[in-house]
């Protein structure tokens, strides 16, 4: 067990098959002891997608735990980033080797988004179009940028946001685990403030729910597990065309109150 005190976070994870797909190729995982939240959205023929996503979640969870134990209580943000990179690369190799060893699993792969929450810091890694959002002071912000054909077209100014909504290439990812010997991982660091809410989700949620509805559900006064349930229920009500997965991470603590000038300062303020 890591010797540092447990991070002041609450976690809730939920996954659902949706209303159209015959099986669930999403996978989620949480390790509260080390502050790790993981979500993967698999792809591939037969049931290979669910194999790839489960392998990614299990590998990253187990190896992050092992590495952080070895590092001891005084690891740095740089060491966290290196550890996360090593774990995601290891998961990529593991999935690719399994795919090459089994004809039925050939071509399988998965997206991945991983959050490592340590005290007042988030180290966030992702590959593909599974996302992480942050709700802070009532405002929802997407922290990840999709590794997808659509996002590349948007970034290049070749299509508009409205055209992207109606594109038939909405699920075409440009990066995934298990499809090549190497994988390009995006890892970023974010400061965490008290009462921040982080939402890791698969595209089965974001394809069905727009940002306004997601923000409304995130802000609703409800227990964390109930918020996750409501998000999945709404995605299903809107059609549930894909598997739907959500991992919510709530930062504890009290928001700092804005500084109020003292009485003398208020009296001396020019009018």
C-alpha positions as CSV (number, residue, x, y, z in Angstrom):
1,X,0.0,0.0,0.0
2,X,1.2,3.5,-0.8
3,X,2.4,5.2,2.4
4,X,1.0,8.6,1.4
5,X,-2.4,9.4,2.8
6,X,-5.3,8.5,0.6
7,X,-6.2,11.3,-1.8
8,X,-9.4,13.2,-0.8
9,X,-11.5,12.0,-3.7
10,X,-14.7,10.1,-4.2
11,X,-15.1,7.7,-7.1
12,X,-18.1,6.2,-9.0
13,X,-17.9,4.0,-12.1
14,X,-20.7,2.6,-14.2
15,X,-21.0,0.9,-17.6
16,X,-24.0,-0.1,-19.6
17,X,-24.5,-2.1,-22.9
18,X,-26.9,0.5,-24.2
19,X,-30.0,-0.3,-26.3
20,X,-28.6,-1.5,-29.6
21,X,-25.3,-3.3,-29.2
22,X,-25.4,-7.1,-28.3
23,X,-22.5,-6.9,-25.9
24,X,-20.5,-4.3,-23.9
25,X,-17.1,-3.5,-25.3
26,X,-16.5,-0.8,-22.7
27,X,-14.5,-1.3,-19.5
28,X,-14.0,0.8,-16.4
29,X,-11.8,0.6,-13.4
30,X,-11.1,2.5,-10.2
31,X,-8.4,2.1,-7.6
32,X,-9.2,4.5,-4.8
33,X,-6.0,3.6,-2.8
34,X,-3.8,5.2,-5.5
35,X,-6.3,7.6,-6.9
36,X,-6.6,6.0,-10.4
37,X,-9.6,6.1,-12.7
38,X,-9.6,4.2,-16.0
39,X,-12.0,3.9,-18.9
40,X,-11.6,2.0,-22.2
41,X,-13.8,1.6,-25.3
42,X,-12.9,-1.5,-27.3
43,X,-13.2,-2.2,-31.0
44,X,-12.7,-5.3,-33.2
45,X,-14.6,-8.3,-34.5
46,X,-16.4,-11.1,-32.6
47,X,-16.0,-10.2,-28.9
48,X,-12.4,-8.9,-29.3
49,X,-13.3,-5.3,-28.4
50,X,-14.3,-6.2,-24.9
51,X,-11.2,-8.3,-24.6
52,X,-9.0,-5.4,-25.5
53,X,-10.7,-2.9,-23.3
54,X,-10.7,-5.2,-20.3
55,X,-7.0,-6.0,-20.9
56,X,-6.2,-2.2,-21.0
57,X,-8.0,-1.5,-17.7
58,X,-6.6,-4.5,-15.9
59,X,-3.0,-3.9,-17.1
60,X,-2.9,-0.2,-16.3
61,X,-4.5,-0.6,-12.9
62,X,-2.2,-3.4,-11.8
63,X,1.0,-1.9,-13.0
64,X,0.3,1.6,-11.7
65,X,-0.2,0.1,-8.3
66,X,3.0,-1.9,-8.5
67,X,5.1,1.1,-9.8
68,X,3.7,3.5,-7.2
69,X,4.5,1.0,-4.4
70,X,8.1,0.8,-5.7
71,X,8.5,4.5,-5.9
72,X,7.4,5.0,-2.3
73,X,5.6,8.0,-0.8
74,X,7.7,10.8,-2.3
75,X,7.2,10.4,-6.0
76,X,7.2,13.5,-8.2
77,X,4.8,14.6,-10.9
78,X,7.5,13.8,-13.5
79,X,7.7,10.2,-12.1
80,X,3.9,9.9,-12.2
81,X,3.9,10.9,-15.9
82,X,6.7,8.4,-16.7
83,X,4.8,5.7,-14.8
84,X,1.6,6.4,-16.7
85,X,3.4,6.4,-20.0
86,X,5.1,3.1,-19.2
87,X,1.8,1.5,-18.2
88,X,-0.1,2.6,-21.3
89,X,2.7,1.5,-23.5
90,X,2.8,-1.9,-21.7
91,X,-1.0,-2.3,-22.2
92,X,-0.5,-1.5,-25.9
93,X,2.1,-4.2,-26.3
94,X,0.0,-6.7,-24.3
95,X,-3.1,-6.2,-26.4
96,X,-1.1,-6.4,-29.7
97,X,0.6,-9.6,-28.7
98,X,-2.8,-11.2,-27.7
99,X,-4.3,-10.1,-31.0
100,X,-1.4,-11.6,-33.1
101,X,-1.7,-14.8,-31.1
102,X,-5.4,-15.4,-31.9
103,X,-7.1,-15.1,-35.3
104,X,-10.4,-14.2,-33.7
105,X,-8.8,-11.3,-31.9
106,X,-6.7,-10.0,-34.8
107,X,-7.3,-6.3,-35.3
108,X,-8.7,-5.6,-31.8
109,X,-7.9,-2.4,-30.1
110,X,-9.2,0.1,-27.6
111,X,-9.3,3.7,-26.7
112,X,-8.1,4.7,-23.2
113,X,-8.4,7.6,-20.8
114,X,-6.7,7.4,-17.4
115,X,-6.7,9.9,-14.6
116,X,-4.2,9.7,-11.7
117,X,-5.4,12.0,-8.9
118,X,-2.8,12.8,-6.3
119,X,-3.6,15.5,-3.7
120,X,-4.2,18.7,-5.7
121,X,-3.0,17.4,-9.0
122,X,-4.4,15.3,-11.9
123,X,-2.1,13.5,-14.4
124,X,-4.4,12.7,-17.3
125,X,-3.4,10.3,-20.2
126,X,-5.5,9.4,-23.2
127,X,-5.5,7.6,-26.5
128,X,-8.5,7.8,-28.9
129,X,-11.8,9.6,-28.4
130,X,-12.8,8.6,-24.9
131,X,-12.9,11.9,-23.0
132,X,-12.4,13.6,-19.7
133,X,-14.4,16.7,-18.6
134,X,-14.1,18.9,-15.6
135,X,-16.9,20.7,-13.9
136,X,-15.6,23.7,-11.9
137,X,-17.7,26.5,-10.4
138,X,-20.6,25.4,-12.5
139,X,-18.7,25.5,-15.8
140,X,-18.0,22.3,-17.8
141,X,-14.8,22.0,-19.8
142,X,-13.5,19.2,-21.9
143,X,-9.9,18.5,-20.9
144,X,-9.0,15.9,-23.6
145,X,-9.0,16.4,-27.3
146,X,-10.3,13.6,-29.4
147,X,-7.8,11.6,-31.5
148,X,-10.2,11.2,-34.3
149,X,-10.5,11.9,-38.0
150,X,-13.3,14.4,-37.3
151,X,-11.3,16.3,-34.8
152,X,-8.4,16.5,-37.3
153,X,-10.8,17.8,-40.0
154,X,-12.1,20.4,-37.5
155,X,-8.7,21.5,-36.5
156,X,-7.7,21.9,-40.1
157,X,-10.8,24.0,-40.8
158,X,-11.9,21.5,-43.5
159,X,-15.4,21.0,-41.9
160,X,-17.6,22.9,-39.6
161,X,-18.8,21.8,-36.2
162,X,-22.3,21.4,-37.7
163,X,-21.0,19.2,-40.5
164,X,-19.1,17.1,-37.9
165,X,-22.4,16.4,-36.1
166,X,-23.8,14.7,-39.2
167,X,-20.7,13.0,-40.4
168,X,-20.7,9.3,-41.1
169,X,-17.1,9.1,-39.9
170,X,-17.9,10.1,-36.3
171,X,-16.4,7.0,-34.7
172,X,-13.2,6.8,-36.8
173,X,-10.3,7.2,-34.3
174,X,-6.8,8.0,-35.4
175,X,-5.1,6.5,-32.3
176,X,-5.8,3.3,-30.3
177,X,-4.1,0.7,-28.2
178,X,-3.3,-2.6,-29.7
179,X,-3.2,-1.7,-33.4
180,X,0.6,-1.0,-33.7
181,X,3.9,-1.7,-32.1
182,X,4.0,1.9,-30.7
183,X,1.3,4.3,-29.7
184,X,1.2,8.0,-29.4
185,X,0.0,8.9,-25.9
186,X,-1.2,12.4,-24.8
187,X,-0.4,13.1,-21.2
188,X,-1.2,16.4,-19.5
189,X,-1.2,17.7,-15.9
190,X,-4.0,19.8,-14.3
191,X,-4.3,21.5,-10.9
192,X,-7.3,20.2,-8.9
193,X,-9.4,22.6,-6.8
194,X,-11.8,21.6,-4.0
195,X,-15.2,20.5,-5.3
196,X,-14.0,19.8,-8.9
197,X,-16.0,17.0,-10.6
198,X,-14.2,15.0,-13.3
199,X,-16.1,13.0,-15.8
200,X,-14.4,10.2,-17.8
201,X,-16.7,8.8,-20.5
202,X,-16.9,6.8,-23.7
203,X,-18.4,8.2,-26.9
204,X,-21.6,6.2,-26.2
205,X,-22.4,9.0,-23.7
206,X,-21.2,12.1,-25.6
207,X,-22.7,11.0,-28.9
208,X,-26.1,10.9,-27.1
209,X,-25.9,13.9,-24.7
210,X,-24.7,17.4,-25.5
211,X,-22.5,19.4,-23.2
212,X,-25.4,21.4,-21.8
213,X,-27.3,18.3,-20.7
214,X,-24.1,16.8,-19.3
215,X,-23.3,19.9,-17.3
216,X,-26.9,20.0,-15.9
217,X,-26.6,16.4,-14.7
218,X,-23.2,17.0,-13.3
219,X,-24.4,20.0,-11.3
220,X,-27.5,18.3,-10.0
221,X,-27.6,17.8,-6.2
222,X,-27.3,14.0,-6.0
223,X,-24.9,11.4,-4.7
224,X,-22.1,10.6,-7.1
225,X,-23.3,7.1,-8.0
226,X,-26.7,8.5,-8.8
227,X,-25.3,11.2,-11.1
228,X,-23.5,8.4,-13.1
229,X,-26.8,6.5,-13.3
230,X,-28.7,9.5,-14.5
231,X,-26.1,10.2,-17.2
232,X,-26.4,6.6,-18.5
233,X,-30.2,6.7,-18.3
234,X,-30.4,9.9,-20.3
235,X,-28.0,8.5,-23.0
236,X,-30.3,5.4,-23.2
237,X,-33.4,7.6,-23.4
238,X,-31.8,9.4,-26.3
239,X,-31.3,6.2,-28.2
240,X,-28.4,4.3,-26.5
241,X,-26.8,3.5,-29.8
242,X,-23.5,2.4,-28.3
243,X,-22.2,1.1,-25.0
244,X,-22.2,3.8,-22.4
245,X,-19.6,4.2,-19.6
246,X,-18.9,6.9,-17.0
247,X,-16.3,7.3,-14.2
248,X,-16.9,10.2,-11.9
249,X,-14.3,11.6,-9.6
250,X,-15.3,14.2,-7.0
251,X,-12.6,16.3,-5.2
252,X,-13.4,16.9,-1.5
253,X,-12.6,20.0,0.5
254,X,-14.2,23.5,0.8
255,X,-14.0,26.1,-1.9
256,X,-11.9,29.1,-0.9
257,X,-14.0,32.1,-0.3
258,X,-13.0,35.2,-2.2
259,X,-11.0,37.7,-0.2
260,X,-13.1,40.4,1.4
261,X,-11.4,43.7,2.2
262,X,-11.3,44.7,5.9
263,X,-13.5,47.4,7.4
264,X,-10.8,50.1,7.2
265,X,-10.1,49.3,3.5
266,X,-13.8,49.6,2.7
267,X,-14.1,53.0,4.6
268,X,-11.0,54.3,2.8
269,X,-12.1,53.1,-0.7
270,X,-12.8,56.1,-3.0
271,X,-16.4,56.5,-4.0
